[in-house]
Amino acid sequence: MPITERIVIDADPSIKKMLSEISKEYGKTMKDVVCSLIESKYKELQLRKQGEISEYLLNLSLEDLKN
């Protein structure tokens, strides 16, 4: 059984209720909702990491300018 299906099955009843409401509202399966949320959070994480790397590189460039 795929992990997303186990997440839905093992979810707390209140989480299942929320997933059910979201899936009905958007016409998606609970599995699709879980996958979409995971993908969204992963993209957010990647953008944050990219921002941290950009900030680090900018700081390196500023340090080079000072020297």
mmCIF file of the C-alpha atoms, coordinates in Angstrom:
data_MODEL
# 
_entry.id   MODEL 
# 
loop_
_atom_site.group_PDB 
_atom_site.id 
_atom_site.type_symbol 
_atom_site.label_atom_id 
_atom_site.label_alt_id 
_atom_site.label_comp_id 
_atom_site.label_asym_id 
_atom_site.label_entity_id 
_atom_site.label_seq_id 
_atom_site.pdbx_PDB_ins_code 
_atom_site.Cartn_x 
_atom_site.Cartn_y 
_atom_site.Cartn_z 
_atom_site.occupancy 
_atom_site.B_iso_or_equiv 
_atom_site.pdbx_formal_charge 
_atom_site.auth_seq_id 
_atom_site.auth_comp_id 
_atom_site.auth_asym_id 
_atom_site.auth_atom_id 
_atom_site.pdbx_PDB_model_num 
ATOM 1  C CA . MET A 1 1  ? 0.000   0.000  0.000  1.00 0.00 ? 1  MET A CA 1 
ATOM 2  C CA . PRO A 1 2  ? 1.461   3.401  -0.969 1.00 0.00 ? 2  PRO A CA 1 
ATOM 3  C CA . ILE A 1 3  ? 2.525   5.691  1.841  1.00 0.00 ? 3  ILE A CA 1 
ATOM 4  C CA . THR A 1 4  ? -0.059  8.349  0.963  1.00 0.00 ? 4  THR A CA 1 
ATOM 5  C CA . GLU A 1 5  ? -2.879  5.825  1.337  1.00 0.00 ? 5  GLU A CA 1 
ATOM 6  C CA . ARG A 1 6  ? -1.496  4.721  4.702  1.00 0.00 ? 6  ARG A CA 1 
ATOM 7  C CA . ILE A 1 7  ? -1.292  8.361  5.821  1.00 0.00 ? 7  ILE A CA 1 
ATOM 8  C CA . VAL A 1 8  ? -4.968  8.823  5.023  1.00 0.00 ? 8  VAL A CA 1 
ATOM 9  C CA . ILE A 1 9  ? -5.990  5.543  6.651  1.00 0.00 ? 9  ILE A CA 1 
ATOM 10 C CA . ASP A 1 10 ? -3.881  6.114  9.792  1.00 0.00 ? 10 ASP A CA 1 
ATOM 11 C CA . ALA A 1 11 ? -4.799  9.779  10.150 1.00 0.00 ? 11 ALA A CA 1 
ATOM 12 C CA . ASP A 1 12 ? -6.450  11.124 13.251 1.00 0.00 ? 12 ASP A CA 1 
ATOM 13 C CA . PRO A 1 13 ? -10.244 11.329 12.743 1.00 0.00 ? 13 PRO A CA 1 
ATOM 14 C CA . SER A 1 14 ? -10.153 15.139 12.779 1.00 0.00 ? 14 SER A CA 1 
ATOM 15 C CA . ILE A 1 15 ? -7.477  15.113 10.068 1.00 0.00 ? 15 ILE A CA 1 
ATOM 16 C CA . LYS A 1 16 ? -9.539  12.656 8.027  1.00 0.00 ? 16 LYS A CA 1 
ATOM 17 C CA . LYS A 1 17 ? -12.515 15.018 8.355  1.00 0.00 ? 17 LYS A CA 1 
ATOM 18 C CA . MET A 1 18 ? -10.425 17.953 7.145  1.00 0.00 ? 18 MET A CA 1 
ATOM 19 C CA . LEU A 1 19 ? -9.032  15.905 4.261  1.00 0.00 ? 19 LEU A CA 1 
ATOM 20 C CA . SER A 1 20 ? -12.531 14.799 3.346  1.00 0.00 ? 20 SER A CA 1 
ATOM 21 C CA . GLU A 1 21 ? -13.815 18.375 3.283  1.00 0.00 ? 21 GLU A CA 1 
ATOM 22 C CA . ILE A 1 22 ? -10.864 19.577 1.200  1.00 0.00 ? 22 ILE A CA 1 
ATOM 23 C CA . SER A 1 23 ? -11.190 16.684 -1.246 1.00 0.00 ? 23 SER A CA 1 
ATOM 24 C CA . LYS A 1 24 ? -14.925 17.321 -1.704 1.00 0.00 ? 24 LYS A CA 1 
ATOM 25 C CA . GLU A 1 25 ? -14.370 21.050 -2.200 1.00 0.00 ? 25 GLU A CA 1 
ATOM 26 C CA . TYR A 1 26 ? -11.706 20.533 -4.869 1.00 0.00 ? 26 TYR A CA 1 
ATOM 27 C CA . GLY A 1 27 ? -13.065 17.317 -6.384 1.00 0.00 ? 27 GLY A CA 1 
ATOM 28 C CA . LYS A 1 28 ? -9.887  15.389 -5.591 1.00 0.00 ? 28 LYS A CA 1 
ATOM 29 C CA . THR A 1 29 ? -9.193  12.196 -3.699 1.00 0.00 ? 29 THR A CA 1 
ATOM 30 C CA . MET A 1 30 ? -7.757  12.407 -0.207 1.00 0.00 ? 30 MET A CA 1 
ATOM 31 C CA . LYS A 1 31 ? -4.593  10.840 -1.610 1.00 0.00 ? 31 LYS A CA 1 
ATOM 32 C CA . ASP A 1 32 ? -4.369  13.642 -4.200 1.00 0.00 ? 32 ASP A CA 1 
ATOM 33 C CA . VAL A 1 33 ? -4.837  16.261 -1.474 1.00 0.00 ? 33 VAL A CA 1 
ATOM 34 C CA . VAL A 1 34 ? -2.050  14.717 0.644  1.00 0.00 ? 34 VAL A CA 1 
ATOM 35 C CA . CYS A 1 35 ? 0.280   14.523 -2.359 1.00 0.00 ? 35 CYS A CA 1 
ATOM 36 C CA . SER A 1 36 ? -0.493  18.109 -3.317 1.00 0.00 ? 36 SER A CA 1 
ATOM 37 C CA . LEU A 1 37 ? 0.234   19.329 0.212  1.00 0.00 ? 37 LEU A CA 1 
ATOM 38 C CA . ILE A 1 38 ? 3.517   17.415 0.312  1.00 0.00 ? 38 ILE A CA 1 
ATOM 39 C CA . GLU A 1 39 ? 4.541   18.799 -3.085 1.00 0.00 ? 39 GLU A CA 1 
ATOM 40 C CA . SER A 1 40 ? 3.641   22.331 -1.994 1.00 0.00 ? 40 SER A CA 1 
ATOM 41 C CA . LYS A 1 41 ? 5.657   22.084 1.220  1.00 0.00 ? 41 LYS A CA 1 
ATOM 42 C CA . TYR A 1 42 ? 8.590   20.556 -0.666 1.00 0.00 ? 42 TYR A CA 1 
ATOM 43 C CA . LYS A 1 43 ? 8.598   23.427 -3.175 1.00 0.00 ? 43 LYS A CA 1 
ATOM 44 C CA . GLU A 1 44 ? 8.456   25.877 -0.264 1.00 0.00 ? 44 GLU A CA 1 
ATOM 45 C CA . LEU A 1 45 ? 11.436  24.118 1.325  1.00 0.00 ? 45 LEU A CA 1 
ATOM 46 C CA . GLN A 1 46 ? 13.414  24.228 -1.929 1.00 0.00 ? 46 GLN A CA 1 
ATOM 47 C CA . LEU A 1 47 ? 12.707  27.943 -2.365 1.00 0.00 ? 47 LEU A CA 1 
ATOM 48 C CA . ARG A 1 48 ? 13.759  28.635 1.216  1.00 0.00 ? 48 ARG A CA 1 
ATOM 49 C CA . LYS A 1 49 ? 16.987  26.668 0.725  1.00 0.00 ? 49 LYS A CA 1 
ATOM 50 C CA . GLN A 1 50 ? 17.607  28.496 -2.542 1.00 0.00 ? 50 GLN A CA 1 
ATOM 51 C CA . GLY A 1 51 ? 17.060  31.796 -0.727 1.00 0.00 ? 51 GLY A CA 1 
ATOM 52 C CA . GLU A 1 52 ? 19.501  30.791 1.998  1.00 0.00 ? 52 GLU A CA 1 
ATOM 53 C CA . ILE A 1 53 ? 22.110  29.829 -0.607 1.00 0.00 ? 53 ILE A CA 1 
ATOM 54 C CA . SER A 1 54 ? 21.545  33.102 -2.479 1.00 0.00 ? 54 SER A CA 1 
ATOM 55 C CA . GLU A 1 55 ? 21.910  35.060 0.760  1.00 0.00 ? 55 GLU A CA 1 
ATOM 56 C CA . TYR A 1 56 ? 25.108  33.169 1.592  1.00 0.00 ? 56 TYR A CA 1 
ATOM 57 C CA . LEU A 1 57 ? 26.566  33.854 -1.862 1.00 0.00 ? 57 LEU A CA 1 
ATOM 58 C CA . LEU A 1 58 ? 25.572  37.511 -1.617 1.00 0.00 ? 58 LEU A CA 1 
ATOM 59 C CA . ASN A 1 59 ? 27.331  37.780 1.746  1.00 0.00 ? 59 ASN A CA 1 
ATOM 60 C CA . LEU A 1 60 ? 30.443  36.176 0.224  1.00 0.00 ? 60 LEU A CA 1 
ATOM 61 C CA . SER A 1 61 ? 30.356  38.711 -2.605 1.00 0.00 ? 61 SER A CA 1 
ATOM 62 C CA . LEU A 1 62 ? 29.982  41.584 -0.152 1.00 0.00 ? 62 LEU A CA 1 
ATOM 63 C CA . GLU A 1 63 ? 32.924  40.263 1.867  1.00 0.00 ? 63 GLU A CA 1 
ATOM 64 C CA . ASP A 1 64 ? 35.002  40.129 -1.317 1.00 0.00 ? 64 ASP A CA 1 
ATOM 65 C CA . LEU A 1 65 ? 34.108  43.760 -2.048 1.00 0.00 ? 65 LEU A CA 1 
ATOM 66 C CA . LYS A 1 66 ? 35.237  44.805 1.407  1.00 0.00 ? 66 LYS A CA 1 
ATOM 67 C CA . ASN A 1 67 ? 38.659  43.174 0.925  1.00 0.00 ? 67 ASN A CA 1 
# 
